[in-house]
Amino acid sequence: MRHQAAILFICSTALCFSQSRITVPRTDAPFHIDGRMDEAAWQNAAVIADFIQRVPNSGEPMSERTEVYVTFARDQLYFGLRCYDAQPKGIIAKQLARDASLDYDDKIQIIIDTFLDRRSGYWFQINPRGCIGDALVSQNGAAFNKSWDGLWEGAAHITAWGWEGEIAIPFKTMSFRKGQSSWGLKLIRQVSRKSEQGYWPVANLNSHKFQVSDAGLLDGLLDISQGIGLDAVPYALVGADARQGYERDYPSDIGLDAFYQITPGLKSALTINTDFAQTEVDDQRINLTRFPLFFEEKRDFFLDGSNYFNYGIDGERDHPYQTSLMPFFSRRLGLDDDGELVPIIAGLKLTGQAGAWNMGLLDIVEDQDGRASNAAVGRIARHIGGQSYIGAIGTVRNSFTQAGNSLFGLDAKLATSTFLGDKNISLTLHGLRSDTDDSTGRDHAYGVSLIYPNDFIWIVTGWHEIGENFNAGLGFVPRHGIRRGYFRGGIGPRPGKWGILQSITGIHMNHVTDLRNVLLTREAGLMPFSIEFLSGEHVEFSFYHTCESLREDFPIHPDHTIPVGDYQFWRSTLQGTTAQRRPFYFSALIEAGGFFDGARTQMQTEMSWKVGVPLLVSMEYEHNDVSLPSGDFSTDVGRLSVNVLFSPDVFLYNFIQYDNLSKKLGWQSRFVWILKPGRELFLVWKSISQNPFDRFAMTESATRLKFKYTIRF
């Protein structure tokens, strides 16, 4: 049977690659994007129907027939979707709001490589209820910017035979090389209840999920237009602010974002009096580490084109809230250390491709207490071969002190997706140097990493050094004055029985010393099993040993400090989740063991309940019990989300959170009405209540009504 499966996979692969090129016809007929393919123009569209499973039965045809229709007009690219299903009542479509996570919904995903560089592309998705989302894919699928928002339309509905949808993507939404009539195209269908994903063209298990290099070809895109390539997005807002002990304030403001396509591949952006009123608030967290927490960027202006500023440090996350060194971290702009807004007077940005070059340039002027402060970053990378590059980065400004700061770095990545035939592997080297007015010497950072991210065997390993005086003035550096080596690896067999989709066994090691090679941190761990079931459930167990050498007292809590010394302790973790595609989902994690000179037990739970179509309720809770010689303490963080989804274009998000250290209850409500793509109304209310369980009263609150209107030329 195993030999027959191998022969079937080889034959399927050969068949798909021989047919993975389509010529798309042009149409001048009108379309009404309502999710029903009743326009006559669909009858002449090109049709793709030979989807092949990547999981669970790699190389076999999809169990449910899928038809994707493609056609285009001068200014738009159209996709029609017919997703047949023998059990329409089993279709899973929990989400409705734009850009919601569809990881566990049935869906169609589309990746378009407009430059045909086999490295980057635009990603679009839609579920059976018309919930749409988009992203930018780069580094051949290894990097994914889900927060990018393009202007396009999509609609879908569930039928008696499955589900049907329509998508219209304006050419103005994408950058491309003028005169190039062939683009890369990859299509993915997910049938969630079966844990099944089918691809066109065929994709092997060792490829990145959104790998671009193995995309098919979309031919015939002649005489298409971006217009003059100018978008103007003015906004206006009014609001009300209230704080205890102060009179109410009623702010109002206007501003402008403008985007101009200098060439089909290079886009410039101008922002004046930038506003982020509609941005989701950060999670409240309690830091029980000695290092700064990492908060992801959520603001639209900085997310658009952010992939062009990525610097090639392929390290790993040491902790869910901590990341490796980043020479440029956009949250250093427009925000202070407490996450409070710093007014942005104006900004200029240039991102995109010019021939074999990727480039990103950004200049921001902030209002720092009535004083204009300038910050700049530049990033450029030259493609080499199929998936490799060499690049440089530079930044100017110090976000930490008044001392002047600049940074310059070089990096190179050697990568291929055809190692040993069909495996991915990459080697990355980087070197950085900072220049700060009040510091000299040991202002460097450099390192190397090797990534082998394949299905059966996976490896992430590397080494880097960060000088004591290295200062990334616009970056994020979790630790200074260290040398660090790390390794993570394991195997992930797919037994094809016992209801198991994949079982992973792995090890990890992390070794950190100072610049004299004296040990600071050493951690070694084993994950005996991490099992994902075909049903969608997941269970995992791991344990690890830690050595820590504290050079200075660690104030872990306002009332507790861990003294200088050397510590060793063991910890273990058990976690399990039910299938998130179910109407009710539950996840639990417990980690227990030693903790420096004491003990710590951590518990995390998460649950969500889909109450019919319009209402989604979810809750997260994290609890820590810490016992130290100086005494015991506990921490609690709770988060509650109640989302009302009226339609794919009208939704209300409510997010409430509390932690027992700050004793603050934060609440944000965001009402979003997308009148049409690019014309959006936001009503945002947020409040903070101090000590809400003693006497509930709002310490401060803010309301904003904002309207933005995109004008395309």
C-alpha positions in Angstrom: 0.0 0.0 0.0 2.8 2.4 0.8 4.4 1.8 -2.6 1.1 2.3 -4.3 0.6 5.6 -2.4 4.1 6.8 -3.5 3.3 5.9 -7.1 0.0 7.7 -6.9 1.7 10.8 -5.4 4.4 10.9 -8.2 1.8 10.5 -10.9 -0.4 13.1 -9.4 2.5 15.5 -9.1 3.5 15.0 -12.7 -0.1 15.4 -13.9 -0.7 18.6 -11.9 2.6 20.2 -13.0 1.8 19.4 -16.6 -1.6 21.2 -16.2 -0.6 24.0 -13.8 -0.8 26.7 -16.4 -4.0 28.4 -17.5 -4.8 31.2 -19.9 -7.4 33.5 -18.5 -9.9 35.1 -20.9 -10.8 38.8 -20.8 -14.4 40.0 -20.4 -16.1 43.3 -20.6 -19.3 42.1 -19.1 -20.5 43.6 -15.8 -20.3 41.7 -12.5 -22.3 42.1 -9.4 -20.3 40.6 -6.5 -23.0 39.0 -4.4 -21.7 35.5 -4.1 -23.9 34.0 -6.8 -22.3 33.1 -10.1 -25.3 34.0 -12.2 -23.5 36.4 -14.6 -23.1 35.1 -18.2 -19.4 36.0 -18.2 -18.6 33.1 -15.9 -19.5 30.6 -18.7 -16.4 31.7 -20.6 -14.0 31.9 -17.7 -11.0 29.6 -17.3 -11.7 26.7 -14.9 -9.4 25.0 -12.4 -10.7 21.8 -10.8 -7.8 19.4 -10.3 -7.1 20.1 -6.6 -4.8 17.6 -4.9 -4.6 16.9 -1.1 -1.6 18.1 0.9 -3.2 16.7 4.1 -4.3 14.3 5.3 -3.9 12.0 2.3 -1.0 13.6 0.5 -1.1 13.2 -3.3 -4.7 12.1 -3.6 -7.5 14.1 -5.3 -9.7 16.2 -2.9 -12.6 14.3 -1.5 -15.0 17.2 -2.5 -15.1 18.6 -6.0 -13.8 22.2 -6.3 -14.1 24.5 -9.2 -12.4 27.9 -9.4 -13.3 30.2 -12.3 -11.0 33.0 -13.4 -11.5 35.9 -15.7 -10.5 39.6 -15.9 -11.4 43.0 -17.2 -9.2 46.0 -17.8 -9.2 47.1 -14.1 -10.2 44.0 -12.1 -9.3 40.3 -11.7 -12.3 38.0 -10.9 -12.6 34.6 -9.2 -15.7 32.5 -9.1 -15.9 29.6 -6.5 -18.0 26.5 -6.6 -17.1 24.3 -3.6 -19.2 21.1 -3.7 -19.8 19.3 -0.4 -21.7 16.0 0.1 -22.7 17.2 3.6 -23.6 20.9 3.3 -24.8 20.8 6.9 -21.3 20.0 7.9 -19.8 23.1 6.4 -18.0 25.1 9.1 -18.2 28.9 8.9 -18.0 30.4 12.4 -16.6 33.8 11.3 -18.2 36.7 9.6 -16.3 39.9 10.2 -13.6 41.1 7.8 -10.0 39.9 8.6 -11.2 37.5 11.3 -9.1 34.3 11.7 -10.4 31.6 9.4 -7.9 28.9 10.6 -10.7 26.5 11.5 -13.3 27.5 8.9 -14.0 26.0 5.5 -12.4 28.5 3.0 -10.7 29.2 -0.3 -7.3 30.9 -0.2 -5.7 32.5 -3.3 -2.0 33.5 -3.6 -1.0 35.8 -6.5 2.6 36.3 -7.4 2.3 39.4 -9.5 6.0 39.9 -10.1 6.5 36.2 -10.9 9.6 36.3 -8.7 8.7 33.0 -6.9 9.3 34.8 -3.6 6.4 37.1 -2.7 2.7 37.5 -3.4 -0.7 38.7 -2.3 -2.9 36.3 -0.3 -6.7 36.5 -0.2 -9.2 34.2 1.6 -13.0 33.8 1.9 -15.2 31.5 3.9 -18.7 30.2 3.0 -20.4 33.2 4.7 -18.4 35.8 2.8 -15.9 36.6 5.6 -12.8 37.9 3.7 -9.2 38.5 4.7 -5.9 39.4 3.0 -2.2 39.4 3.7 1.3 39.9 2.1 3.4 36.8 1.6 7.2 37.1 1.4 10.4 35.1 1.8 8.8 32.3 -0.3 6.0 31.8 2.3 8.2 32.0 5.4 7.0 35.5 6.3 3.3 36.4 6.4 1.9 39.9 7.1 -1.7 39.2 8.0 -2.4 42.8 9.0 -2.2 44.2 5.5 -5.5 45.5 4.2 -6.2 45.8 0.5 -9.3 47.2 -1.2 -11.3 44.4 -2.9 -14.7 42.7 -2.7 -15.8 39.1 -1.9 -19.2 37.5 -1.1 -20.3 33.9 -0.6 -23.3 31.8 0.6 -24.1 28.2 1.5 -26.2 26.2 -1.0 -27.9 22.9 -1.1 -24.8 21.4 -2.8 -22.0 23.1 -1.0 -21.1 26.8 -1.1 -20.5 29.4 -3.8 -18.6 32.7 -3.9 -17.3 35.6 -6.0 -14.2 37.7 -5.6 -13.2 40.9 -7.4 -9.7 42.3 -6.9 -8.9 45.7 -8.5 -5.5 45.9 -10.2 -5.0 49.1 -8.3 -4.8 47.1 -5.1 -1.7 45.2 -6.3 1.7 46.1 -7.5 3.1 44.4 -10.6 5.5 44.7 -13.4 4.1 46.6 -16.4 3.7 44.5 -19.5 4.2 41.2 -17.7 1.2 39.0 -18.9 2.0 35.9 -16.7 1.5 35.9 -12.9 2.0 33.1 -10.4 -1.2 31.6 -8.9 -1.7 29.2 -6.0 -5.2 28.0 -4.8 -6.0 26.2 -1.5 -9.3 24.8 -0.4 -9.9 23.7 3.2 -12.6 21.3 4.4 -12.3 21.8 8.1 -14.4 18.9 9.4 -12.0 16.5 7.6 -8.8 18.4 8.4 -8.4 18.4 4.6 -6.5 20.9 2.5 -6.3 20.6 -1.3 -3.9 22.6 -3.5 -3.6 23.7 -7.1 -0.9 23.0 -8.2 0.1 20.1 -6.0 2.1 21.1 -2.9 4.3 18.7 -0.9 4.4 18.4 2.9 7.9 19.9 3.1 6.9 23.2 1.4 5.8 26.2 3.4 2.0 26.4 3.7 2.0 29.5 1.5 5.1 28.8 -0.5 5.2 30.8 -3.7 8.0 29.1 -5.7 5.7 26.1 -6.6 2.8 28.3 -7.8 1.1 27.7 -11.2 1.0 30.2 -14.0 -1.9 32.6 -14.9 -1.4 33.7 -18.5 -3.1 36.2 -20.7 -3.2 39.3 -18.5 -2.8 41.8 -21.3 -3.8 45.5 -21.4 -4.6 45.8 -17.6 -4.5 49.2 -15.8 -3.7 50.6 -12.4 -5.1 54.0 -13.4 -2.7 56.8 -12.5 -2.0 54.9 -9.3 -3.1 57.6 -6.8 -5.2 56.9 -3.7 -6.2 59.7 -1.3 -7.7 58.7 2.0 -8.8 61.7 4.1 -10.4 61.2 7.5 -12.4 63.2 10.0 -13.1 62.4 13.6 -14.9 63.8 16.6 -14.8 62.6 20.2 -15.2 63.0 23.9 -12.7 62.4 26.7 -13.4 62.2 30.4 -11.0 61.8 33.4 -11.8 61.9 37.1 -11.1 65.3 38.4 -10.9 67.0 35.0 -13.5 68.7 32.8 -14.7 66.8 29.7 -12.8 67.4 26.5 -14.3 67.3 23.0 -11.5 66.8 20.4 -11.9 66.9 16.7 -9.4 66.4 13.9 -8.8 65.8 10.2 -5.9 64.2 8.4 -4.8 62.5 5.2 -3.1 59.4 3.9 -2.1 59.4 0.3 -0.6 56.6 -1.8 1.0 56.9 -5.2 2.2 54.1 -7.5 5.5 55.7 -8.7 6.1 52.6 -10.9 3.9 49.5 -11.1 6.3 48.0 -8.5 7.1 50.9 -6.2 4.5 52.6 -4.0 5.0 55.8 -2.0 2.9 56.9 0.9 2.3 60.2 2.7 0.6 60.6 6.0 -0.4 63.9 7.6 -1.7 64.2 11.1 -1.8 60.4 11.4 -4.6 58.9 13.6 -5.0 55.4 14.9 -8.3 55.7 16.7 -9.7 52.4 15.3 -6.6 50.3 16.4 -7.2 47.4 18.7 -5.8 47.9 22.2 -2.8 45.9 23.5 -3.3 42.9 25.8 -2.7 43.6 29.5 0.0 41.3 30.7 2.1 40.6 33.8 5.8 40.2 33.2 7.4 37.5 35.3 10.6 37.6 33.3 13.7 39.9 33.6 13.3 41.0 30.0 11.0 43.5 28.1 7.8 42.1 26.7 7.2 42.2 23.0 4.0 43.7 21.6 3.1 43.3 18.0 2.4 46.2 15.7 -1.3 46.7 15.0 -1.4 50.1 13.2 -2.3 50.2 9.5 0.2 52.8 8.3 3.1 50.8 9.7 1.8 47.4 8.7 1.3 48.4 5.0 4.5 47.3 3.3 6.2 46.2 6.5 7.5 43.1 4.8 10.0 45.3 2.9 11.6 46.2 6.2 12.1 42.7 7.4 15.8 42.0 8.4 17.2 38.5 8.1 17.4 37.3 11.6 15.8 33.9 11.4 16.0 33.1 15.1 13.3 31.7 17.2 10.9 33.1 19.8 12.2 32.3 23.2 8.9 33.0 24.8 5.4 33.7 23.5 5.8 37.4 24.4 9.5 37.8 23.5 11.3 37.7 20.2 14.8 37.8 18.8 16.8 41.0 18.1 15.0 43.4 15.7 17.1 46.3 14.3 13.8 48.1 13.4 10.6 47.8 15.4 7.9 50.2 14.2 6.3 50.5 17.6 9.2 52.8 18.5 7.4 55.4 16.3 4.2 57.1 17.5 4.2 55.3 20.8 6.0 55.9 24.1 7.4 53.1 26.5 3.9 52.8 28.1 2.1 52.3 24.7 0.6 55.8 24.9 0.3 57.7 21.6 2.9 60.3 20.5 1.4 62.6 17.8 2.8 61.9 14.3 3.0 65.2 12.4 3.8 63.7 9.0 5.5 60.7 7.4 6.8 59.5 4.1 7.3 55.9 3.0 8.5 54.1 -0.2 8.1 50.4 -0.5 8.2 47.9 -3.3 10.3 46.2 -6.0 12.5 47.6 -8.8 13.9 44.9 -10.9 15.8 42.5 -8.6 15.8 45.0 -5.7 13.4 45.1 -2.7 13.4 48.4 -0.9 11.7 50.2 2.0 12.3 53.8 3.1 10.5 55.5 6.0 10.7 59.0 7.5 8.5 60.1 10.4 8.2 63.4 12.2 6.8 63.3 15.7 5.6 65.9 18.1 7.7 65.2 21.2 6.3 67.6 23.8 6.0 70.5 21.3 9.3 69.7 19.6 9.5 68.1 16.2 11.6 64.9 16.2 12.6 63.0 13.1 13.2 59.3 12.7 14.3 57.4 9.5 14.9 53.8 8.4 16.0 52.4 5.1 16.1 48.8 4.0 17.3 47.4 0.6 17.8 43.8 -0.5 19.1 42.3 -3.8 17.7 39.1 -5.1 20.2 36.4 -5.8 19.3 33.2 -7.6 15.8 31.8 -7.0 15.2 32.5 -3.3 18.4 34.1 -1.8 19.3 37.7 -1.2 21.9 40.1 0.2 20.7 43.3 1.9 21.4 46.3 4.2 19.5 48.3 6.8 20.0 51.6 8.4 18.2 53.6 11.1 18.6 57.1 12.5 17.2 58.2 15.9 17.3 57.1 19.6 14.0 56.3 21.1 15.5 55.6 24.6 17.6 58.7 25.4 18.4 62.1 24.1 21.7 60.9 22.8 22.0 60.7 19.0 21.9 57.2 17.5 22.3 55.5 14.2 22.6 51.9 13.1 23.8 50.1 10.0 23.7 46.4 9.2 24.3 43.8 6.5 22.6 40.5 6.0 22.5 37.6 3.5 20.2 34.6 3.1 21.0 31.5 1.1 17.8 29.6 0.6 16.2 26.9 -1.6 13.0 24.9 -1.7 14.6 22.0 -3.7 17.2 20.8 -1.3 17.4 17.0 -1.6 14.7 17.3 -4.2 11.8 18.8 -2.3 13.1 20.1 1.0 13.4 23.7 2.3 16.6 25.0 3.9 18.0 28.4 4.5 21.2 29.9 6.0 21.1 33.5 7.2 24.1 35.7 8.3 23.7 39.1 9.8 25.9 41.8 11.2 24.9 45.2 12.9 26.8 48.1 14.3 25.3 51.0 16.3 26.7 54.5 16.8 25.5 56.3 19.9 26.8 59.7 21.1 27.4 58.7 24.7 28.9 55.2 24.1 31.9 53.6 22.4 33.0 50.0 21.9 31.1 46.8 22.1 28.4 48.3 20.0 28.0 45.3 17.6 25.6 42.4 17.0 26.2 39.6 14.6 25.2 35.9 14.1 24.1 33.0 11.9 21.1 30.8 11.7 20.2 27.6 9.9 16.5 26.7 9.3 15.4 23.2 8.0 11.6 23.6 8.4 10.4 20.4 6.8 7.6 18.0 7.7 9.3 14.8 8.9 12.5 16.4 10.2 12.7 20.0 11.3 15.6 22.0 12.7 16.1 25.6 13.8 19.6 26.4 15.1 21.9 29.4 15.3 24.3 31.6 17.3 24.6 35.3 17.8 26.4 37.9 19.9 25.1 41.2 21.1 27.5 43.8 22.5 27.0 45.4 25.9 26.7 48.9 24.2 24.8 47.8 21.2 21.9 50.2 20.9 19.2 49.7 18.2 17.6 53.1 18.7 14.6 52.2 16.6 14.7 48.4 17.4 14.0 45.8 20.0 16.8 44.1 21.9 15.8 41.7 24.7 19.3 41.2 26.1 22.6 43.0 25.8 26.2 41.7 26.4 25.5 38.1 25.5 26.5 35.2 23.3 23.7 32.8 22.6 23.5 29.5 20.9 20.2 27.7 20.4 18.8 24.5 18.8 15.3 23.2 18.2 14.6 20.1 16.3 12.5 17.0 16.0 10.6 14.5 13.9 6.9 14.6 12.9 5.7 11.3 11.5 2.2 10.9 10.1 1.1 7.4 11.0 -2.1 7.4 8.9 -3.9 5.5 11.7 -5.4 5.7 15.2 -7.0 9.0 14.1 -3.6 10.8 14.3 -2.9 13.5 11.7 0.7 14.1 12.9 2.8 13.3 16.0 5.8 15.4 16.8 8.7 14.6 19.1 11.4 17.3 19.7 14.2 18.7 21.8 15.3 22.3 22.4 18.4 23.9 23.9 19.3 27.4 24.7 22.8 28.5 26.0 23.5 32.1 26.9 26.8 33.4 28.3 28.3 36.9 28.8 31.0 38.1 26.5 33.6 36.4 28.7 31.8 33.0 28.1 30.5 32.8 31.7 27.2 31.1 31.8 24.1 33.3 32.3 21.2 31.0 31.1 21.1 27.4 30.0 17.9 25.5 29.2 17.4 22.0 27.8 14.1 20.4 27.2 12.3 17.4 25.7 8.9 17.2 24.1 8.1 13.5 24.1 4.9 14.1 22.1 2.7 16.7 20.5 -0.2 14.9 18.8 -2.6 16.5 16.4 -5.7 14.4 15.7 -7.7 14.3 12.5 -10.7 15.3 14.6 -8.9 18.6 15.4 -8.0 17.9 19.0 -4.4 18.4 20.2 -2.4 17.2 23.2 1.2 18.0 24.1 3.6 17.2 27.0 7.1 18.6 27.5 9.7 19.2 30.3 12.9 21.2 30.7 15.8 22.0 33.0 17.0 25.6 33.5 20.1 27.1 34.9 20.1 30.8 35.7 22.9 33.0 37.0 21.5 36.3 38.3 24.2 39.1 38.4 21.8 41.5 40.1 18.6 41.3 42.2 15.5 40.5 40.2 12.4 42.5 41.4 9.8 40.0 40.2 6.9 41.7 42.1 6.5 44.9 44.0 6.8 43.0 47.2 9.2 40.3 46.2 12.8 40.1 44.9 14.9 37.2 43.8 18.5 37.8 45.0 21.7 37.5 43.1 22.9 33.9 42.8 23.0 30.7 40.8 19.8 28.7 40.4 18.8 25.3 38.8 15.2 24.0 38.5 13.0 21.6 36.5 9.6 22.5 35.0 7.0 20.5 33.0 4.1 21.4 30.8 0.9 19.6 29.8 -1.6 21.2 27.4 -4.6 20.1 25.4 -7.2 21.7 23.1 -10.5 20.6 21.6 -11.1 21.3 17.9 -11.5 25.0 17.4 -13.8 24.4 14.5 -16.5 23.2 16.9 -19.2 25.7 18.2 -17.6 25.4 21.7 -13.8 25.3 22.0 -11.7 24.8 25.1 -8.0 24.9 25.7 -6.0 24.3 28.9 -2.3 24.5 29.9 -0.6 23.8 33.2 3.1 24.3 33.8 4.6 23.5 37.2 7.9 23.0 38.9 10.8 24.9 40.3 11.3 28.6 39.8 14.6 30.1 40.9 14.8 29.5 44.7 11.1 28.6 44.9 8.3 27.1 42.9 5.7 28.3 40.3 2.5 26.9 38.9 1.0 28.5 35.9 -2.4 27.7 34.5 -3.9 29.1 31.3 -7.4 28.5 29.9 -9.1 29.7 26.8 -12.6 29.0 25.5 -14.9 30.3 22.8 -18.6 29.8 22.1 -20.2 30.5 18.8 -23.8 31.4 19.8 -25.4 31.0 16.4 -24.1 33.1 13.5 -24.1 36.6 14.9 -22.6 36.2 18.4 -19.1 34.9 19.3 -18.0 34.9 23.0 -14.5 34.0 24.0 -12.6 34.1 27.3 -8.9 33.8 28.4 -7.6 33.4 31.9 -4.0 33.1 33.2 -3.1 32.4 36.8 0.3 32.1 38.4 1.0 30.9 42.0 4.6 31.7 43.0 6.3 30.6 46.2 9.6 32.2 47.2 11.5 32.3 50.5 10.4 35.9 50.8 6.8 34.8 50.6 4.0 33.8 48.2 2.1 35.8 45.6 -0.3 35.1 42.8 -1.1 36.9 39.5 -4.3 36.8 37.5 -5.1 38.1 34.0 -8.5 37.8 32.5 -9.8 38.7 29.0 -13.3 38.6 27.6 -14.4 39.2 24.1 -18.0 39.5 23.0 -18.3 40.0 19.2 -21.6 40.7 17.4 -21.3 40.0 13.7 -24.2 41.6 11.9 -22.8 41.0 8.4 -19.3 40.8 6.8 -19.4 44.6 6.6 -21.0 45.5 9.9 -19.7 44.2 13.3 -19.2 45.2 16.9 -16.1 44.1 18.9 -16.1 44.2 22.7 -12.9 43.5 24.6 -12.6 43.6 28.4 -9.5 42.7 30.4 -8.2 42.9 34.0 -5.1 42.1 35.8 -4.6 42.0 39.6 -1.2 43.7 39.6 -2.2 47.0 38.1 -5.8 46.5 39.3 -7.1 48.1 36.1 -10.2 47.0 34.2 -9.9 48.0 30.6 -12.8 48.0 28.1 -12.8 48.7 24.4 -15.8 48.6 22.1 -15.2 49.0 18.3 -18.2 49.3 15.9 -17.1 49.0 12.3 -19.3 49.7 9.3 -17.7 49.1 5.9 -20.0 51.0 3.5 -17.9 49.8 0.7 -14.2 48.9 0.5 -12.2 52.0 1.4 -15.2 53.9 2.9 -15.4 53.0 6.5 -17.1 54.3 9.7 -15.7 53.6 13.1 -17.2 54.2 16.5 -14.7 53.4 19.3 -15.2 53.7 23.0 -12.6 52.7 25.6 -12.4 53.1 29.3 -10.2 52.3 32.3 -11.5 51.6 35.8 -9.1 51.5 38.7 -9.8 49.0 41.5 -13.2 48.0 39.9 -14.0 45.4 42.6 -13.7 47.9 45.4 -15.9 50.6 43.8 -16.7 50.5 40.2 -16.1 53.8 38.6 -14.5 54.8 35.3 -11.1 56.5 35.9 -11.0 57.7 32.3 -12.8 57.1 29.1 -12.6 58.2 25.4 -15.0 58.0 22.5 -14.1 58.5 18.9 -16.3 58.7 15.8 -14.2 58.4 12.7 -14.9 58.3 9.0 -12.4 57.7 6.3 -13.1 57.8 2.6 -10.8 56.4 -0.1 -10.7 58.3 -3.5 -9.0 56.3 -6.3 -7.6 57.9 -9.4 
